[in-house]
Amino acid sequence: MSGPVCNAREEAVDATDDPEECRLEVTEGHAAQVGAMGVNRLVPRRARRTVGAWCFVDHMGPAPVTETVGLDVGPHPHIGLQTVTWLFEGSVVHRDSMGFEQLIRPGQLNLMTAGHGVSHSEETRGIYAGDLHGIQFWVAQPDSTRNGEPAFEHHSDLPQLDLANGTATVIIGSVGDVSSPARRDTDHSGAELDLRPGESVVPLRADYEYAVALADGAVTIDGTTLTPGKLGYLGIGRDEFALTATEATRMMLFGGVPLEDELIMWWNYVARTRDEITDAHNSWTNDDGRFGKVASPLDRVDVDPPLWAR
């Protein structure tokens, strides 16, 4: 799932000015459009640009997929990032310029590394009918890999950590002493928390900053109730956090060592300079081979160049 990154009005709903007091900072997401499907974009926001190396978070659905409406995004390019696709309901077909075709189902991790350049499509219509519900993240690649070769991996069996009232499925990195086999280019982690009503305590790393995003249900953290549609930022310096689910709840926990690099994001590109984005977009527009070809029935996606390059 990929869409334009735009900076709209952001509002911090609940925060604290006392550095000695750990409280949840809650930020509203905003509506965006990806293909024919509306999504709730939680990151980036003016109030919270990144969480560790996690630089983009789109929550899609739940929304019906029919013969005419679905998540159908034709071939489009990426540089400098990893896409992390995670479904709660439904299925999506991933096709990319490396020749991979993969059906994604709930509880399975799709991880595509863009490096110097890759293109892919995401398709639902004609493949699946019913509700589609999921989340896609982007993770900014570091200098050591962001100009490297693209790569793809799919993990259908991921480890779990037992909690007092639920489980944590570790998709990337580690939670406590449970680690995912998925590739990491930076020091970060992510997990789905599947909670029953009641309190659970989740282990964290004190050198990470963390955030949470709910798929459904409701939880209370630091005295604040969090519901879907909002980003809950936990900050840095915690070695654990307690949360109380008031009903059956699914949510994502993600974090990492705070990112020191200043990112420039435009359309589907994550870079460090405007020139890098201009060069990449020229390559895509001119179809010069940098982004390869995707064997998709959908038309490729083209957009006008950035304003600074016109």
Residue frames as qw, qx, qy, qz and C-alpha x, y, z in Angstrom:
[[0.000, 0.891, 0.454, 0.000, 0.00, 0.00, 0.00],
 [0.461, -0.141, 0.060, 0.874, 1.58, 3.24, -1.05],
 [0.119, 0.875, 0.443, 0.155, 0.36, 6.76, -1.36],
 [0.304, 0.666, -0.108, 0.673, 1.54, 10.34, -1.44],
 [0.488, -0.395, -0.482, 0.611, 3.00, 11.75, 1.73],
 [0.018, 0.696, 0.202, 0.689, 1.34, 15.05, 2.53],
 [0.266, -0.108, -0.562, 0.776, 1.58, 17.35, 5.51],
 [0.286, -0.666, -0.457, -0.515, -1.86, 18.32, 6.76],
 [0.317, -0.650, 0.288, -0.627, -2.89, 19.81, 10.09],
 [0.627, -0.090, -0.742, 0.220, -1.83, 17.71, 13.05],
 [0.423, -0.665, 0.129, -0.602, -2.95, 18.02, 16.63],
 [0.314, 0.131, -0.849, 0.405, -1.43, 16.50, 19.76],
 [0.564, -0.542, -0.443, -0.438, -4.41, 15.36, 21.79],
 [0.730, -0.680, 0.005, -0.067, -2.68, 14.47, 25.05],
 [0.674, 0.397, -0.370, 0.502, 0.91, 15.14, 26.04],
 [0.606, -0.738, -0.184, 0.235, 2.94, 16.17, 29.06],
 [0.267, 0.870, -0.258, 0.323, 5.50, 18.92, 29.63],
 [0.564, -0.677, 0.445, -0.156, 7.01, 17.09, 32.62],
 [0.544, 0.491, -0.676, -0.077, 9.99, 14.98, 31.48],
 [0.125, -0.282, 0.870, -0.385, 9.88, 13.05, 34.77],
 [0.627, 0.197, 0.551, -0.515, 6.34, 11.85, 34.11],
 [0.073, -0.040, 0.868, 0.489, 5.80, 9.15, 31.50],
 [0.515, 0.459, 0.467, -0.553, 2.49, 9.79, 29.80],
 [0.535, 0.340, 0.687, 0.355, 1.10, 8.72, 26.49],
 [0.116, 0.446, -0.185, -0.868, 1.18, 11.32, 23.71],
 [0.502, 0.446, 0.741, -0.002, -1.83, 10.83, 21.44],
 [0.059, 0.393, -0.351, -0.848, -1.91, 12.20, 17.89],
 [0.699, 0.471, 0.352, -0.407, -4.81, 12.05, 15.45],
 [0.483, 0.048, 0.689, 0.539, -4.31, 10.36, 12.10],
 [0.353, 0.518, -0.033, -0.779, -5.70, 11.85, 8.90],
 [0.794, 0.400, 0.437, -0.136, -7.60, 10.47, 5.94],
 [0.014, 0.547, -0.617, -0.566, -5.67, 9.61, 2.78],
 [0.854, 0.373, 0.085, -0.352, -6.47, 7.70, -0.38],
 [0.246, -0.426, 0.822, 0.286, -4.57, 4.67, -1.67],
 [0.003, -0.157, -0.888, -0.432, -5.96, 3.38, -4.95],
 [0.394, -0.469, -0.472, -0.634, -9.72, 3.11, -4.44],
 [0.648, -0.488, -0.561, 0.163, -9.41, 2.59, -0.69],
 [0.175, -0.858, 0.146, -0.460, -9.38, 5.16, 2.06],
 [0.728, -0.071, -0.514, 0.449, -6.75, 4.81, 4.78],
 [0.399, -0.915, -0.043, -0.040, -5.92, 6.49, 8.06],
 [0.634, 0.483, -0.319, 0.513, -2.37, 7.87, 7.94],
 [0.662, -0.721, -0.165, 0.121, -0.75, 7.91, 11.38],
 [0.462, -0.619, 0.335, 0.539, 2.86, 8.67, 10.40],
 [0.384, -0.003, -0.278, 0.880, 4.30, 11.02, 9.23],
 [0.162, -0.889, -0.417, -0.095, 2.63, 13.87, 11.08],
 [0.180, 0.781, -0.219, 0.557, 4.02, 17.24, 11.97],
 [0.577, -0.676, 0.296, -0.349, 3.88, 16.24, 15.63],
 [0.727, -0.327, 0.602, 0.051, 5.58, 12.89, 15.01],
 [0.472, 0.654, -0.446, -0.388, 7.67, 12.44, 11.86],
 [0.630, 0.263, -0.731, 0.002, 9.30, 9.11, 12.74],
 [0.774, -0.520, 0.260, -0.249, 9.35, 6.47, 15.46],
 [0.683, -0.291, 0.573, 0.347, 12.83, 5.01, 15.33],
 [0.113, -0.212, 0.654, 0.717, 13.34, 4.24, 11.64],
 [0.213, 0.557, 0.801, 0.054, 9.58, 3.71, 11.13],
 [0.081, -0.223, 0.113, 0.965, 8.69, 6.65, 8.89],
 [0.457, -0.004, -0.395, -0.797, 5.24, 5.82, 7.48],
 [0.154, 0.158, 0.928, -0.299, 2.16, 4.10, 8.92],
 [0.470, -0.028, -0.339, -0.814, -1.10, 3.58, 7.00],
 [0.322, 0.123, 0.866, -0.363, -4.05, 1.80, 8.66],
 [0.359, 0.031, -0.555, -0.750, -6.49, 0.49, 6.04],
 [0.560, -0.291, -0.693, -0.348, -10.02, -0.69, 6.70],
 [0.400, 0.167, 0.890, 0.138, -11.81, -2.63, 7.71],
 [0.420, 0.478, -0.121, -0.762, -13.45, -1.99, 4.35],
 [0.831, 0.262, 0.470, -0.139, -15.27, -4.23, 1.87],
 [0.082, -0.390, 0.698, 0.595, -13.52, -5.57, -1.21],
 [0.707, 0.459, 0.436, -0.316, -15.83, -6.16, -4.17],
 [0.710, 0.353, 0.444, 0.417, -15.48, -6.59, -7.92],
 [0.297, 0.819, 0.179, 0.458, -15.33, -2.81, -8.29],
 [0.230, -0.881, 0.241, -0.337, -13.79, -1.55, -5.03],
 [0.930, -0.267, -0.080, 0.241, -10.57, -2.68, -3.44],
 [0.349, -0.786, 0.360, 0.363, -6.92, -2.05, -2.81],
 [0.808, 0.390, 0.293, 0.330, -5.61, -2.10, -6.36],
 [0.113, -0.895, 0.251, 0.352, -2.40, -0.11, -6.68],
 [0.838, 0.535, -0.048, 0.100, -0.62, -0.55, -10.00],
 [0.802, 0.027, -0.099, 0.588, 3.15, -0.78, -10.39],
 [0.079, -0.971, 0.052, -0.220, 4.87, 2.09, -8.61],
 [0.626, 0.422, -0.456, 0.470, 8.46, 2.77, -7.50],
 [0.615, -0.788, -0.019, 0.020, 10.25, 2.93, -4.15],
 [0.574, 0.477, -0.442, 0.498, 13.75, 3.86, -3.01],
 [0.121, 0.450, -0.519, 0.716, 15.46, 3.91, 0.37],
 [0.577, -0.268, 0.358, -0.684, 12.85, 2.05, 2.41],
 [0.073, -0.051, -0.996, -0.020, 11.42, -1.29, 3.45],
 [0.594, -0.235, -0.193, -0.745, 7.68, -1.91, 3.14],
 [0.030, -0.018, 0.930, -0.366, 6.23, -3.94, 6.01],
 [0.551, -0.151, -0.354, -0.740, 2.75, -5.24, 5.16],
 [0.005, 0.033, 0.912, -0.408, 0.60, -6.88, 7.84],
 [0.464, -0.271, -0.475, -0.697, -3.04, -7.98, 7.51],
 [0.350, -0.068, 0.696, -0.624, -5.71, -8.61, 10.13],
 [0.655, 0.393, 0.584, -0.274, -8.39, -9.69, 7.63],
 [0.623, 0.736, -0.014, -0.265, -8.49, -10.45, 3.91],
 [0.770, -0.108, 0.410, 0.476, -5.72, -11.09, 1.42],
 [0.255, 0.888, -0.179, -0.337, -3.59, -9.10, -1.02],
 [0.891, 0.228, 0.175, 0.350, -1.39, -10.21, -3.92],
 [0.208, -0.834, 0.305, 0.409, 2.06, -8.62, -4.05],
 [0.831, 0.404, 0.197, 0.329, 3.95, -8.57, -7.36],
 [0.251, -0.863, 0.197, 0.392, 7.33, -6.90, -7.82],
 [0.503, 0.786, -0.327, -0.148, 10.08, -6.15, -10.32],
 [0.193, -0.525, 0.829, -0.024, 12.28, -8.90, -8.85],
 [0.487, 0.076, -0.782, -0.382, 9.79, -11.46, -10.13],
 [0.003, -0.103, -0.881, 0.461, 8.16, -12.30, -6.80],
 [0.505, -0.332, -0.362, -0.709, 4.43, -12.95, -6.61],
 [0.205, -0.034, -0.847, 0.488, 3.08, -13.54, -3.11],
 [0.463, -0.606, -0.472, -0.443, -0.38, -13.91, -1.61],
 [0.070, 0.259, -0.577, 0.772, -0.42, -12.15, 1.77],
 [0.556, -0.514, -0.608, -0.239, -2.78, -13.48, 4.45],
 [0.446, -0.803, 0.111, -0.380, -3.46, -12.38, 8.03],
 [0.782, -0.557, 0.275, 0.050, -0.61, -13.07, 10.42],
 [0.834, 0.172, 0.225, 0.474, 1.99, -13.23, 7.64],
 [0.209, -0.786, 0.135, 0.566, 4.78, -10.71, 7.13],
 [0.682, 0.601, 0.218, 0.354, 5.56, -9.29, 3.69],
 [0.381, -0.775, 0.150, 0.481, 8.87, -7.42, 3.75],
 [0.687, 0.597, 0.190, 0.368, 10.19, -5.71, 0.61],
 [0.457, -0.612, 0.113, 0.635, 13.49, -3.85, 0.63],
 [0.496, 0.853, 0.142, -0.076, 13.74, -1.13, -2.01],
 [0.665, -0.258, 0.264, 0.648, 17.40, -0.13, -1.84],
 [0.157, -0.261, 0.355, 0.884, 18.43, 1.76, -4.98],
 [0.473, 0.201, -0.211, -0.832, 15.12, 1.01, -6.66],
 [0.123, 0.174, 0.977, 0.029, 12.24, -1.46, -6.90],
 [0.464, -0.039, -0.158, -0.871, 8.67, -1.38, -8.15],
 [0.029, 0.159, 0.975, -0.151, 5.64, -3.43, -7.12],
 [0.449, -0.297, -0.350, -0.767, 1.87, -3.68, -7.27],
 [0.163, 0.053, 0.830, -0.531, -0.75, -4.57, -4.66],
 [0.432, -0.065, -0.558, -0.706, -3.96, -6.20, -5.83],
 [0.340, 0.051, 0.781, -0.521, -7.22, -7.43, -4.29],
 [0.666, 0.353, 0.097, -0.650, -10.02, -7.28, -6.85],
 [0.798, 0.343, -0.417, -0.268, -10.71, -10.62, -8.50],
 [0.425, 0.305, -0.790, 0.320, -8.59, -12.30, -5.83],
 [0.186, -0.222, -0.783, 0.551, -10.53, -11.75, -2.63],
 [0.315, -0.546, -0.342, -0.697, -14.03, -10.67, -1.61],
 [0.617, -0.584, -0.489, 0.197, -14.91, -9.60, 1.91],
 [0.252, -0.967, 0.042, 0.023, -13.49, -7.15, 4.42],
 [0.709, 0.358, -0.245, 0.557, -9.88, -6.03, 4.06],
 [0.443, -0.889, 0.045, -0.107, -8.13, -4.80, 7.19],
 [0.861, 0.010, -0.087, 0.501, -4.42, -4.22, 7.62],
 [0.228, -0.930, 0.119, 0.262, -1.54, -1.88, 8.13],
 [0.800, 0.395, -0.018, 0.451, 1.52, -0.96, 6.12],
 [0.426, -0.819, 0.123, 0.364, 4.68, 0.56, 7.47],
 [0.644, 0.659, -0.228, 0.314, 7.74, 1.99, 5.81],
 [0.709, -0.603, 0.082, 0.357, 11.11, 1.69, 7.51],
 [0.286, 0.915, -0.280, -0.059, 13.84, 4.09, 6.38],
 [0.935, 0.085, -0.086, 0.334, 17.00, 2.31, 5.28],
 [0.437, -0.778, 0.178, 0.415, 20.39, 3.49, 6.55],
 [0.265, 0.804, -0.427, -0.319, 23.25, 4.67, 4.34],
 [0.316, -0.387, 0.858, 0.122, 24.79, 1.20, 4.52],
 [0.383, 0.222, 0.889, 0.115, 21.92, -0.41, 2.56],
 [0.382, 0.685, 0.361, -0.504, 19.72, 2.28, 1.01],
 [0.377, 0.686, -0.404, -0.473, 21.72, 2.32, -2.23],
 [0.281, -0.256, 0.919, 0.103, 21.97, -1.46, -2.39],
 [0.242, -0.069, -0.831, -0.497, 20.05, -4.15, -4.23],
 [0.652, -0.229, 0.031, -0.722, 16.33, -4.70, -3.65],
 [0.143, 0.085, -0.975, 0.149, 15.16, -7.80, -1.81],
 [0.667, -0.260, -0.176, -0.675, 11.98, -9.58, -0.75],
 [0.171, 0.059, -0.950, 0.255, 11.02, -12.00, 2.00],
 [0.649, -0.341, -0.245, -0.634, 7.78, -13.49, 3.26],
 [0.074, 0.171, -0.876, 0.444, 7.34, -15.03, 6.71],
 [0.614, -0.324, -0.461, -0.553, 4.25, -17.12, 7.42],
 [0.785, -0.421, -0.433, 0.136, 5.40, -18.49, 10.80],
 [0.131, 0.663, -0.301, 0.673, 6.43, -15.89, 13.37],
 [0.430, -0.115, -0.758, 0.476, 7.31, -16.33, 17.06],
 [0.392, -0.721, -0.285, -0.495, 5.04, -15.26, 19.90],
 [0.171, 0.197, -0.638, 0.724, 5.55, -13.97, 23.41],
 [0.387, -0.580, -0.715, -0.052, 2.94, -14.85, 26.03],
 [0.070, -0.393, 0.220, -0.890, 1.48, -11.92, 27.95],
 [0.188, 0.069, 0.763, -0.615, -0.70, -11.97, 31.05],
 [0.515, 0.511, 0.532, -0.436, -3.82, -11.39, 28.95],
 [0.651, 0.721, -0.016, -0.237, -2.80, -12.06, 25.38],
 [0.827, -0.020, 0.313, 0.468, 0.10, -12.66, 23.02],
 [0.097, 0.838, -0.267, -0.467, 2.65, -10.59, 21.12],
 [0.863, 0.341, 0.282, 0.245, 3.50, -11.82, 17.62],
 [0.315, -0.699, 0.291, 0.572, 6.98, -10.50, 16.89],
 [0.720, 0.664, 0.201, 0.002, 7.17, -9.48, 13.23],
 [0.554, 0.651, -0.243, 0.458, 10.55, -7.70, 13.23],
 [0.032, 0.604, -0.523, 0.601, 13.31, -7.44, 15.82],
 [0.415, -0.126, -0.843, 0.318, 12.70, -8.60, 19.38],
 [0.494, -0.607, 0.004, -0.623, 10.20, -8.19, 22.19],
 [0.768, -0.514, 0.348, -0.158, 11.66, -9.48, 25.43],
 [0.389, -0.437, 0.775, 0.240, 13.58, -12.64, 24.62],
 [0.667, 0.424, 0.612, 0.031, 11.51, -13.49, 21.51],
 [0.063, -0.553, 0.399, 0.729, 13.00, -12.55, 18.12],
 [0.744, 0.579, 0.170, -0.288, 11.70, -12.51, 14.55],
 [0.733, -0.047, 0.472, 0.488, 13.74, -14.06, 11.71],
 [0.444, 0.839, 0.280, 0.145, 12.96, -11.10, 9.42],
 [0.583, 0.287, -0.014, 0.760, 15.69, -8.87, 8.03],
 [0.220, -0.928, -0.204, 0.220, 16.51, -5.62, 9.83],
 [0.580, 0.524, -0.032, 0.623, 18.74, -2.87, 8.45],
 [0.064, -0.596, 0.303, -0.741, 18.40, -0.66, 11.55],
 [0.156, -0.050, -0.850, 0.501, 17.87, -1.28, 15.26],
 [0.493, -0.088, 0.007, -0.866, 14.06, -1.50, 15.44],
 [0.055, 0.124, 0.984, -0.113, 11.24, -3.88, 16.31],
 [0.507, -0.049, -0.154, -0.847, 7.54, -4.40, 15.69],
 [0.003, -0.104, -0.982, 0.159, 4.82, -6.71, 17.00],
 [0.490, -0.392, -0.408, -0.663, 1.08, -7.34, 16.93],
 [0.117, -0.071, 0.770, -0.623, -0.48, -7.46, 20.40],
 [0.517, -0.297, -0.631, -0.496, -3.62, -9.62, 20.54],
 [0.025, -0.180, 0.638, -0.748, -5.21, -8.86, 23.89],
 [0.374, -0.536, -0.750, -0.099, -8.02, -10.14, 26.06],
 [0.301, -0.833, -0.060, -0.461, -9.70, -7.83, 28.59],
 [0.796, -0.551, -0.072, 0.240, -7.37, -7.17, 31.50],
 [0.094, -0.923, 0.347, 0.137, -3.90, -5.85, 32.22],
 [0.924, 0.177, 0.024, 0.339, -0.70, -6.95, 30.48],
 [0.277, -0.848, 0.300, 0.338, 2.88, -5.76, 30.84],
 [0.823, 0.539, 0.031, 0.174, 5.03, -5.67, 27.69],
 [0.649, -0.470, 0.174, 0.572, 8.85, -5.62, 27.89],
 [0.420, 0.904, 0.019, 0.073, 10.60, -2.78, 26.05],
 [0.721, 0.074, -0.084, 0.684, 14.13, -1.56, 25.39],
 [0.246, -0.807, -0.242, 0.480, 14.98, 1.63, 27.23],
 [0.254, -0.397, 0.369, 0.801, 17.09, 2.93, 24.32],
 [0.118, 0.376, 0.744, 0.540, 14.14, 2.64, 21.91],
 [0.356, 0.155, 0.175, -0.905, 11.31, 5.09, 21.36],
 [0.116, 0.250, 0.956, 0.099, 7.97, 3.34, 20.85],
 [0.441, 0.075, -0.025, -0.894, 4.46, 3.95, 19.56],
 [0.290, 0.224, 0.925, -0.100, 1.26, 1.93, 19.35],
 [0.397, 0.111, -0.321, -0.853, -1.61, 1.89, 16.86],
 [0.509, 0.122, 0.758, -0.390, -4.89, 0.05, 17.45],
 [0.112, -0.073, -0.804, -0.579, -6.63, -2.01, 14.79],
 [0.531, -0.496, -0.459, -0.511, -9.71, -2.52, 16.95],
 [0.644, -0.454, -0.545, 0.288, -10.78, -2.48, 20.58],
 [0.123, -0.888, 0.097, -0.432, -9.60, -0.08, 23.27],
 [0.743, -0.133, -0.434, 0.492, -6.77, 0.08, 25.81],
 [0.280, -0.954, 0.007, -0.105, -5.77, 2.33, 28.68],
 [0.754, 0.139, -0.197, 0.611, -2.11, 3.37, 28.92],
 [0.304, 0.022, -0.264, 0.915, -0.81, 5.86, 31.50],
 [0.120, 0.484, 0.555, -0.665, -4.39, 6.72, 32.39],
 [0.343, 0.438, -0.247, -0.794, -5.29, 7.58, 28.79],
 [0.726, 0.286, 0.613, -0.127, -7.74, 5.54, 26.72],
 [0.034, 0.441, -0.606, -0.662, -6.56, 4.84, 23.18],
 [0.718, 0.409, 0.503, -0.251, -8.85, 3.77, 20.34],
 [0.629, 0.258, 0.514, 0.523, -8.34, 3.14, 16.60],
 [0.283, 0.864, 0.270, 0.318, -7.53, 6.16, 14.45],
 [0.207, -0.944, 0.228, -0.116, -4.90, 7.60, 16.79],
 [0.693, 0.352, -0.492, 0.393, -1.17, 7.12, 17.32],
 [0.650, -0.759, 0.003, -0.042, -0.05, 6.58, 20.89],
 [0.517, 0.615, -0.440, 0.402, 3.58, 7.64, 21.39],
 [0.820, -0.506, -0.236, 0.128, 5.28, 6.06, 24.40],
 [0.055, -0.935, 0.339, -0.086, 8.56, 7.94, 24.09],
 [0.656, 0.391, -0.579, 0.285, 12.00, 6.67, 25.09],
 [0.042, -0.485, 0.627, -0.608, 13.42, 5.40, 28.38],
 [0.808, -0.217, 0.225, -0.499, 10.86, 2.73, 29.32],
 [0.017, 0.325, -0.943, -0.065, 11.92, -0.88, 29.95],
 [0.019, 0.355, 0.934, 0.046, 8.28, -2.00, 29.99],
 [0.307, -0.101, 0.002, -0.946, 4.78, -0.60, 29.75],
 [0.187, 0.281, 0.889, -0.310, 1.49, -1.67, 31.26],
 [0.345, -0.023, -0.351, -0.870, -1.78, -1.51, 29.37],
 [0.363, 0.211, 0.800, -0.429, -5.30, -2.55, 30.19],
 [0.167, -0.134, -0.708, -0.673, -7.58, -3.78, 27.43],
 [0.436, 0.091, 0.429, -0.786, -11.23, -2.99, 28.11],
 [0.859, 0.326, 0.193, -0.345, -12.34, -5.40, 25.37],
 [0.834, 0.083, 0.403, 0.368, -10.75, -7.78, 22.88],
 [0.111, 0.933, -0.159, -0.302, -8.10, -5.66, 21.18],
 [0.831, 0.191, 0.212, 0.477, -5.58, -5.94, 18.36],
 [0.009, -0.985, 0.104, 0.139, -2.83, -3.36, 18.13],
 [0.784, 0.417, -0.163, 0.430, 0.63, -2.79, 16.72],
 [0.502, -0.808, 0.136, 0.277, 3.66, -1.93, 18.84],
 [0.759, 0.473, 0.029, 0.445, 6.65, -0.52, 16.97],
 [0.304, -0.934, 0.138, 0.124, 9.81, 1.29, 17.91],
 [0.837, 0.290, -0.064, 0.460, 13.54, 1.65, 17.53],
 [0.501, -0.361, -0.056, 0.785, 16.61, 3.69, 18.27],
 [0.214, 0.864, 0.207, -0.407, 15.71, 7.32, 17.44],
 [0.706, 0.483, 0.281, 0.435, 16.65, 8.19, 13.88],
 [0.355, -0.604, 0.054, 0.712, 19.41, 10.78, 13.60],
 [0.277, 0.107, 0.565, 0.770, 19.20, 11.24, 9.83],
 [0.347, 0.467, 0.191, -0.790, 16.93, 13.92, 8.40],
 [0.436, 0.277, 0.817, 0.255, 14.65, 12.24, 5.87],
 [0.320, 0.324, -0.197, -0.868, 13.16, 13.75, 2.75],
 [0.362, 0.272, 0.891, -0.014, 10.00, 11.94, 1.71],
 [0.409, 0.397, -0.140, -0.810, 8.07, 12.59, -1.46],
 [0.780, 0.171, -0.372, -0.472, 5.54, 10.29, -3.12],
 [0.980, -0.171, -0.077, -0.059, 6.97, 6.77, -2.69],
 [0.654, 0.446, -0.361, 0.493, 10.59, 7.75, -2.14],
 [0.599, -0.790, -0.006, 0.127, 12.60, 8.06, 1.08],
 [0.676, 0.486, -0.111, 0.543, 15.87, 9.92, 0.60],
 [0.520, -0.519, -0.210, 0.645, 18.30, 12.37, 2.17],
 [0.095, -0.365, 0.197, 0.905, 18.37, 15.01, -0.59],
 [0.575, 0.592, 0.201, -0.528, 15.98, 16.42, -3.16],
 [0.308, 0.582, -0.633, -0.407, 18.43, 15.49, -5.91],
 [0.157, -0.100, 0.982, -0.024, 18.10, 11.81, -4.98],
 [0.457, 0.472, 0.646, -0.388, 14.34, 12.05, -5.35],
 [0.432, 0.709, -0.159, -0.534, 14.56, 13.98, -8.61],
 [0.130, 0.447, -0.835, -0.291, 16.94, 11.40, -10.09],
 [0.266, 0.113, 0.946, -0.148, 14.72, 8.52, -8.98],
 [0.480, 0.588, 0.456, -0.465, 11.57, 10.10, -10.36],
 [0.355, 0.654, -0.430, -0.510, 13.25, 10.87, -13.68],
 [0.017, -0.244, 0.958, 0.153, 14.22, 7.21, -13.90],
 [0.354, 0.346, 0.820, -0.287, 10.67, 6.10, -13.20],
 [0.438, 0.694, 0.148, -0.551, 9.12, 8.59, -15.63],
 [0.342, 0.641, -0.557, -0.404, 11.59, 7.72, -18.39],
 [0.973, 0.000, 0.162, -0.166, 11.30, 3.99, -17.67],
 [0.314, 0.768, -0.558, -0.012, 15.08, 3.68, -17.93],
 [0.782, 0.111, -0.610, 0.056, 15.29, 0.25, -16.29],
 [0.029, 0.408, -0.638, 0.652, 16.23, 1.29, -12.77],
 [0.545, -0.117, 0.489, -0.671, 12.89, 0.10, -11.38],
 [0.163, -0.021, 0.976, 0.145, 12.44, -2.94, -13.60],
 [0.487, -0.118, -0.471, -0.726, 9.08, -4.30, -14.71],
 [0.404, -0.016, 0.747, -0.528, 6.17, -5.76, -12.77],
 [0.172, -0.129, -0.871, -0.442, 4.06, -8.52, -14.35],
 [0.180, 0.366, 0.638, -0.653, 0.79, -6.94, -13.22],
 [0.212, 0.571, 0.708, 0.358, -2.53, -6.57, -15.06],
 [0.105, -0.895, -0.313, 0.300, -2.81, -3.07, -13.58],
 [0.438, 0.793, -0.002, 0.423, -1.52, 0.09, -15.24],
 [0.580, -0.061, -0.325, 0.744, 1.62, 1.61, -13.77],
 [0.199, -0.894, -0.345, 0.204, 1.19, 4.69, -11.61],
 [0.485, 0.287, 0.061, 0.824, 2.64, 7.97, -12.86],
 [0.189, -0.882, -0.340, 0.267, 2.57, 11.37, -11.17],
 [0.313, 0.897, -0.080, 0.301, 3.96, 14.81, -12.03],
 [0.622, 0.189, -0.431, 0.625, 7.48, 15.56, -10.81],
 [0.394, -0.620, -0.438, 0.518, 7.98, 17.36, -7.50],
 [0.123, 0.971, 0.199, -0.050, 7.48, 21.12, -7.56],
 [0.333, -0.785, 0.344, 0.392, 11.18, 21.83, -7.11],
 [0.485, -0.134, 0.712, 0.489, 11.97, 19.86, -10.29],
 [0.447, 0.695, 0.559, 0.070, 9.39, 21.50, -12.58]]
